[in-house]
Amino acid sequence: MKGNIQEFLKECGFAPTHEDRMAVMRAFEREADAAIAGAPSSLRMIDSCLSFSSVVPATSAPVVVVDAGGTNLRVAAVRFTADGPVFSHLRRSRMPGADGVVSADSFHAAIAAEVDAVRALEPEVAGIGYCFSYECRSLPDGDAELVAWSKQVSAPEVLGQRVGAELVRRLAGGPLPVVVLNDTVATLLAGLSCQGKECPGQIGFILGTGTNVACVEKGTIRNAESGECDKMARSPCDLAYDATLPDTGAAPFEKMVSGAYLGGVGRELLKAAAHAGLIDGAGLDGVSLSTLDLDAFGTGDVSSTHPLVAALAPKDMPVARELVRAVFLRAVSLTAAHLAAFVRRSAEAGRSPVRITADGSTYWKTRAVDFDGLVRKEIAELVPDVPFEIVRIDEAPMVGAAVAAMRSNS
């Protein structure tokens, strides 16, 4: 049976080899090169308009950070000490527009009110770092124009507006300098706050609901939008699940590795295994699986109410668990190849060793496999001559936004 499972996984594209990982790494490199050259590419390599410096300015004045995410808005004051970043007066609220359509004025005013509340408690703040996790066009003055909404936020009047300027215009306490940046760019900048050895190479990486990388190209920080890469082979299971989604064809790489999708991909793999006779899949009809469901099943830490425990016969559990783990192991291999491409680009540009600041629950909280440990191992196999480290920084996007705000005022 073991041999049958491995042969099945290989045929389905869920048992990648070292050569497969090398091919994915090189595909990312080619796509990044094409995007930088202005040629057709599935990567974006968006210029953040932020120059790269490995130094965090020494300042005693705090800054306000704004983290505008999917459903939640967080605002806090941040200062840097010898022991690292210190947060104070953290405020959480619903993202304006997350619960229905709001006007541009209501949207910006709601965020300004949160900034004013923090500023009232920290009157000496020197500026604002605005982590705005939506598609924007970065501007040379540090602001950004909103290009498109996502994550079900509804504030159509904000499209095309300079989100930093509109926020500042509504501050009751008067204007402050503002820098607007993407969450992956902010995660890269958070790496500069690490204590210890200096790393000339810096990469920001997110693997949670979605995935993305930010890197340094010719002294400028760029947002790769790497989840959009379409140059790797997708399995029939990937294609079958993608066909059920409203954005079929979009973000193909992201759908192979990230938390919004692995549950659905896993269900398709189990259905394919049932079709191949490896398990009895009669109970899978109508079963819906989240990535959390899949991860829990892969650990074996499940109750009788788990969707797969209810759907599968006890005799099929060991095989099903191995198949589920294969979904995460393939995500590990693809993630390692993804990161190795940008580690190698950094080293070839003379920026080595490389620090990867990683953020996101899929990367750090998956339990079915040792995600972080296996990614490190496979990157080392792909780029054996490049020293690198992967670090975890609490609240990395907010820390990076604070670094950006301090740099703009230094």
C-alpha positions as CSV (number, residue, x, y, z in Angstrom):
1,M,0.0,0.0,0.0
2,K,2.9,2.4,0.8
3,G,4.3,2.1,-2.7
4,N,0.8,2.7,-4.2
5,I,0.4,5.9,-2.2
6,Q,3.8,7.3,-3.2
7,E,3.2,6.4,-6.9
8,F,-0.3,8.0,-6.7
9,L,1.2,11.2,-5.1
10,K,3.9,11.3,-7.8
11,E,1.3,11.0,-10.6
12,C,-0.8,13.7,-9.0
13,G,2.1,16.1,-8.6
14,F,2.2,16.0,-4.8
15,A,5.7,14.4,-4.5
16,P,8.0,17.1,-5.9
17,T,11.7,16.1,-6.4
18,H,14.8,18.3,-6.0
19,E,14.7,18.9,-9.8
20,D,11.1,20.1,-9.5
21,R,12.0,22.5,-6.8
22,M,14.9,23.8,-8.9
23,A,12.6,24.3,-11.8
24,V,10.2,26.4,-9.7
25,M,13.1,28.5,-8.3
26,R,14.3,29.2,-11.8
27,A,10.8,30.1,-12.9
28,F,10.6,32.7,-10.2
29,E,14.0,34.1,-11.2
30,R,13.0,34.4,-14.8
31,E,9.7,36.1,-14.0
32,A,11.4,38.5,-11.7
33,D,14.0,39.4,-14.3
34,A,11.3,39.9,-16.9
35,A,9.2,42.2,-14.6
36,I,12.2,44.3,-13.8
37,A,13.1,44.6,-17.5
38,G,9.5,45.7,-18.3
39,A,8.8,42.5,-20.2
40,P,5.6,40.4,-19.9
41,S,5.7,38.6,-16.5
42,S,3.3,37.1,-14.0
43,L,5.2,38.9,-11.2
44,R,4.7,42.6,-10.6
45,M,7.9,43.7,-8.8
46,I,6.1,46.9,-7.8
47,D,8.4,49.8,-6.8
48,S,7.6,50.8,-3.2
49,C,9.4,54.1,-3.8
50,L,11.3,53.3,-0.5
51,S,15.0,53.2,-0.8
52,F,16.8,50.5,1.2
53,S,19.0,51.2,4.1
54,S,20.1,48.6,6.7
55,V,20.0,51.1,9.5
56,V,17.1,51.9,11.8
57,P,17.3,55.5,12.8
58,A,18.1,56.2,16.4
59,T,15.3,58.2,17.8
60,S,13.5,58.5,21.1
61,A,10.3,59.9,19.6
62,P,7.5,57.4,19.0
63,V,5.5,57.1,15.8
64,V,1.9,56.0,15.2
65,V,1.4,52.9,13.2
66,V,-1.8,52.0,11.4
67,D,-2.4,48.4,10.2
68,A,-5.3,48.4,7.8
69,G,-5.9,44.7,7.2
70,G,-8.9,42.7,5.9
71,T,-11.5,43.0,8.7
72,N,-9.5,44.6,11.5
73,L,-7.9,48.0,11.9
74,R,-5.2,48.3,14.5
75,V,-3.5,51.5,15.6
76,A,-0.7,51.9,18.2
77,A,2.3,54.0,19.2
78,V,5.7,52.4,18.7
79,R,9.1,53.4,19.9
80,F,12.4,51.5,19.5
81,T,14.6,50.7,22.5
82,A,17.8,48.8,23.0
83,D,15.7,45.7,23.5
84,G,13.7,46.3,20.3
85,P,10.2,47.8,19.4
86,V,7.8,48.6,22.2
87,F,4.1,49.0,21.6
88,S,1.7,51.2,23.6
89,H,-1.9,52.2,23.5
90,L,-2.9,49.5,20.9
91,R,-6.4,50.0,19.6
92,R,-8.4,47.5,17.6
93,S,-11.6,48.2,15.7
94,R,-13.4,47.0,12.6
95,M,-12.0,48.0,9.3
96,P,-14.3,50.7,7.9
97,G,-16.1,49.3,4.9
98,A,-15.8,45.7,6.1
99,D,-19.5,45.6,7.1
100,G,-21.0,47.4,4.2
101,V,-20.4,50.4,1.8
102,V,-19.0,53.6,3.4
103,S,-18.2,56.9,1.8
104,A,-14.6,58.1,1.4
105,D,-15.1,60.7,4.1
106,S,-16.4,58.1,6.6
107,F,-13.6,55.7,5.7
108,H,-10.7,58.2,6.3
109,A,-12.4,59.9,9.2
110,A,-12.8,56.6,11.1
111,I,-9.1,55.8,10.8
112,A,-8.1,59.4,11.6
113,A,-10.2,59.2,14.8
114,E,-8.2,56.1,15.9
115,V,-4.9,57.9,15.2
116,D,-6.1,60.9,17.1
117,A,-7.0,58.7,20.1
118,V,-3.5,57.3,20.2
119,R,-1.9,60.6,19.6
120,A,-3.7,62.1,22.6
121,L,-1.9,59.7,24.8
122,E,1.5,60.1,23.0
123,P,1.5,63.8,22.0
124,E,5.2,63.7,20.9
125,V,4.7,61.3,18.0
126,A,6.9,62.1,15.0
127,G,5.0,60.6,12.2
128,I,2.7,57.9,10.9
129,G,3.6,54.5,9.3
130,Y,0.5,53.4,7.4
131,C,0.5,49.7,6.5
132,F,-2.2,49.5,3.9
133,S,-2.7,46.0,2.6
134,Y,-4.5,46.7,-0.7
135,E,-3.3,47.2,-4.2
136,C,-1.8,50.7,-4.4
137,R,0.4,52.8,-6.6
138,S,3.3,54.0,-4.5
139,L,4.3,57.6,-4.9
140,P,7.8,59.3,-4.5
141,D,6.6,61.4,-1.5
142,G,5.8,58.3,0.5
143,D,2.0,58.3,-0.1
144,A,0.1,55.8,-2.2
145,E,-3.0,55.8,-4.5
146,L,-5.5,53.0,-4.0
147,V,-5.9,51.0,-7.2
148,A,-8.2,48.2,-6.1
149,W,-10.0,46.9,-3.1
150,S,-9.9,43.3,-1.9
151,K,-10.9,41.3,1.2
152,Q,-14.5,42.4,0.8
153,V,-13.9,46.0,1.9
154,S,-16.4,48.4,0.3
155,A,-15.4,52.0,0.0
156,P,-15.5,52.7,-3.7
157,E,-15.0,56.5,-3.4
158,V,-11.6,55.9,-2.0
159,L,-10.3,54.4,-5.3
160,G,-7.8,56.7,-6.9
161,Q,-7.3,58.7,-3.7
162,R,-4.0,59.3,-1.9
163,V,-4.8,57.4,1.2
164,G,-2.1,59.0,3.3
165,A,-3.0,62.6,2.4
166,E,-6.7,61.9,3.0
167,L,-5.9,60.5,6.5
168,V,-3.7,63.4,7.5
169,R,-6.2,65.9,6.2
170,R,-8.7,64.7,8.8
171,L,-6.5,64.6,11.9
172,A,-7.9,66.7,14.6
173,G,-4.4,67.2,16.1
174,G,-3.0,68.6,13.0
175,P,-0.8,67.1,10.2
176,L,1.9,64.6,10.6
177,P,4.3,63.1,8.0
178,V,3.0,59.8,6.7
179,V,4.5,56.8,4.8
180,V,2.1,54.3,3.2
181,L,3.5,50.8,2.5
182,N,2.4,47.3,1.6
183,D,2.3,44.7,4.4
184,T,5.0,42.5,2.7
185,V,7.3,45.6,2.3
186,A,6.7,46.4,5.9
187,T,7.6,42.8,6.9
188,L,10.9,43.2,5.1
189,L,11.6,46.5,7.0
190,A,10.8,44.8,10.3
191,G,13.8,42.6,9.8
192,L,16.0,45.6,10.3
193,S,14.9,45.7,13.9
194,C,16.5,42.4,14.7
195,Q,19.4,42.3,17.2
196,G,22.6,40.5,16.3
197,K,24.5,40.0,13.1
198,E,24.0,42.4,10.3
199,C,22.4,41.0,7.1
200,P,22.9,43.1,4.0
201,G,20.2,41.0,2.3
202,Q,16.7,41.4,3.5
203,I,13.5,39.7,2.3
204,G,10.0,40.1,3.6
205,F,7.8,37.0,3.3
206,I,4.1,36.3,4.1
207,L,2.4,33.0,4.1
208,G,-0.9,33.1,5.8
209,T,-4.2,33.5,4.0
210,G,-2.2,34.4,0.9
211,T,1.5,34.6,0.1
212,N,3.9,37.2,-1.2
213,V,7.6,38.3,-1.1
214,A,9.2,41.7,-1.0
215,C,12.9,42.1,-1.9
216,V,15.5,44.7,-2.7
217,E,16.4,45.4,-6.3
218,K,19.1,48.0,-7.1
219,G,18.6,49.7,-3.8
220,T,14.8,49.9,-4.0
221,I,12.4,47.7,-2.0
222,R,9.9,46.0,-4.4
223,N,6.7,44.1,-3.8
224,A,6.9,41.1,-6.1
225,E,3.2,40.1,-5.8
226,S,4.6,36.6,-6.2
227,G,1.4,34.7,-5.4
228,E,0.5,35.6,-9.0
229,C,3.3,33.4,-10.5
230,D,1.9,31.1,-13.2
231,K,5.0,29.3,-14.4
232,M,4.7,26.1,-12.3
233,A,2.8,23.0,-13.2
234,R,-0.5,22.7,-11.4
235,S,-2.0,19.3,-10.6
236,P,-5.5,18.2,-11.7
237,C,-6.5,18.7,-8.1
238,D,-5.4,22.3,-8.1
239,L,-7.3,22.9,-11.4
240,A,-10.4,21.2,-10.1
241,Y,-10.5,23.3,-7.0
242,D,-9.7,26.5,-8.8
243,A,-12.6,25.9,-11.1
244,T,-15.0,26.2,-8.2
245,L,-13.7,29.6,-7.1
246,P,-15.0,33.0,-8.2
247,D,-11.6,34.1,-9.3
248,T,-10.7,31.1,-11.4
249,G,-7.2,31.4,-12.9
250,A,-6.0,34.2,-10.6
251,A,-3.1,33.9,-8.2
252,P,-2.2,30.3,-9.2
253,F,0.9,29.9,-7.0
254,E,-0.9,31.4,-4.0
255,K,-3.6,28.8,-4.4
256,M,-1.1,25.9,-4.2
257,V,0.5,27.0,-0.8
258,S,-1.6,29.4,1.3
259,G,-4.2,29.1,4.0
260,A,-7.2,30.3,2.0
261,Y,-6.9,27.3,-0.3
262,L,-5.1,24.2,1.1
263,G,-8.3,22.8,2.6
264,G,-10.0,22.8,-0.8
265,V,-6.9,21.4,-2.6
266,G,-6.7,18.6,0.1
267,R,-10.4,17.7,-0.5
268,E,-9.7,17.3,-4.2
269,L,-6.7,15.1,-3.5
270,L,-8.8,12.8,-1.2
271,K,-11.4,12.6,-3.9
272,A,-8.8,11.7,-6.5
273,A,-7.5,9.0,-4.1
274,A,-11.0,7.6,-3.7
275,H,-11.3,7.5,-7.5
276,A,-8.0,5.6,-7.7
277,G,-9.2,3.1,-5.1
278,L,-6.8,4.0,-2.3
279,I,-9.7,5.0,0.1
280,D,-13.5,4.7,0.2
281,G,-14.6,8.2,-0.7
282,A,-18.4,7.8,-0.5
283,G,-18.6,10.0,2.6
284,L,-16.6,12.8,1.0
285,D,-19.6,14.1,-1.0
286,G,-20.6,17.5,0.4
287,V,-17.7,17.7,2.9
288,S,-16.1,21.1,3.2
289,L,-12.6,21.4,4.5
290,S,-10.8,24.5,5.8
291,T,-7.0,24.5,6.0
292,L,-7.3,24.4,9.8
293,D,-9.4,21.2,9.4
294,L,-6.8,19.7,7.1
295,D,-4.0,20.6,9.5
296,A,-5.7,19.1,12.5
297,F,-6.4,15.9,10.6
298,G,-2.8,15.7,9.6
299,T,-1.7,15.8,13.2
300,G,-4.2,13.1,14.3
301,D,-5.5,15.4,17.0
302,V,-9.1,15.3,16.0
303,S,-12.5,14.4,17.6
304,S,-15.3,12.4,16.2
305,T,-17.0,15.6,14.9
306,H,-14.1,16.4,12.6
307,P,-15.4,16.4,8.9
308,L,-13.0,13.7,7.8
309,V,-13.5,11.5,10.8
310,A,-17.2,11.5,10.1
311,A,-16.7,11.0,6.3
312,L,-14.1,8.2,6.2
313,A,-14.0,4.6,7.4
314,P,-11.5,3.9,10.3
315,K,-9.5,1.7,8.0
316,D,-8.9,4.6,5.6
317,M,-7.6,7.0,8.3
318,P,-3.8,6.2,8.0
319,V,-3.8,6.6,4.2
320,A,-5.9,9.7,4.3
321,R,-3.6,11.2,6.9
322,E,-0.6,10.6,4.7
323,L,-2.4,12.2,1.7
324,V,-3.2,15.2,3.8
325,R,0.4,15.6,5.0
326,A,1.4,15.4,1.3
327,V,-0.6,18.6,0.7
328,F,1.5,20.5,3.3
329,L,4.7,18.9,2.2
330,R,4.2,20.1,-1.3
331,A,3.5,23.6,0.1
332,V,6.8,23.3,1.9
333,S,8.7,22.5,-1.3
334,L,7.0,25.2,-3.3
335,T,7.6,27.8,-0.5
336,A,11.3,26.8,-0.3
337,A,11.7,27.2,-4.0
338,H,9.9,30.5,-3.9
339,L,12.2,31.9,-1.2
340,A,15.3,30.3,-2.6
341,A,14.9,32.3,-5.9
342,F,14.9,35.6,-4.0
343,V,17.7,34.5,-1.6
344,R,19.8,33.7,-4.7
345,R,19.0,37.0,-6.3
346,S,20.0,38.9,-3.2
347,A,23.3,37.0,-3.0
348,E,24.1,37.6,-6.7
349,A,23.6,41.3,-6.1
350,G,26.2,41.2,-3.4
351,R,23.8,41.2,-0.4
352,S,24.6,38.2,1.7
353,P,24.0,36.8,4.3
354,V,20.2,37.1,3.8
355,R,17.6,37.6,6.4
356,I,14.1,36.4,5.6
357,T,11.5,37.9,7.9
358,A,8.6,35.5,7.7
359,D,5.0,36.3,8.8
360,G,1.8,34.5,8.6
361,S,-0.1,31.7,10.3
362,T,0.3,29.0,7.6
363,Y,4.1,29.3,7.8
364,W,4.4,29.5,11.6
365,K,1.3,27.6,12.9
366,T,0.9,24.6,10.7
367,R,1.3,21.5,12.9
368,A,0.8,18.6,10.4
369,V,4.4,19.0,9.3
370,D,7.5,20.9,10.6
371,F,6.9,23.7,8.0
372,D,9.6,26.1,9.1
373,G,12.3,23.4,9.7
374,L,11.6,21.7,6.3
375,V,11.6,25.0,4.4
376,R,15.0,25.9,5.9
377,K,16.4,22.5,5.0
378,E,15.2,22.7,1.4
379,I,16.4,26.3,0.8
380,A,19.8,25.1,2.0
381,E,19.7,22.3,-0.6
382,L,18.7,24.7,-3.3
383,V,21.2,27.5,-2.6
384,P,23.9,25.7,-0.5
385,D,26.5,28.5,-0.9
386,V,24.4,31.3,0.4
387,P,24.1,31.9,4.2
388,F,20.6,32.9,5.3
389,E,18.3,33.0,8.3
390,I,14.6,33.0,8.8
391,V,13.3,35.1,11.7
392,R,9.9,35.6,13.3
393,I,9.0,39.1,14.6
394,D,5.8,39.7,16.5
395,E,3.6,42.1,14.7
396,A,6.1,42.4,11.8
397,P,4.0,44.6,9.5
398,M,3.4,47.1,12.3
399,V,7.1,47.1,13.3
400,G,8.1,47.6,9.7
401,A,5.6,50.5,9.3
402,A,7.2,52.1,12.3
403,V,10.7,51.7,10.8
404,A,9.4,53.4,7.6
405,A,7.9,56.3,9.5
406,M,11.1,56.8,11.5
407,R,13.3,56.7,8.4
408,S,11.1,59.3,6.7
409,N,11.6,61.7,9.6
410,S,15.4,61.1,10.2
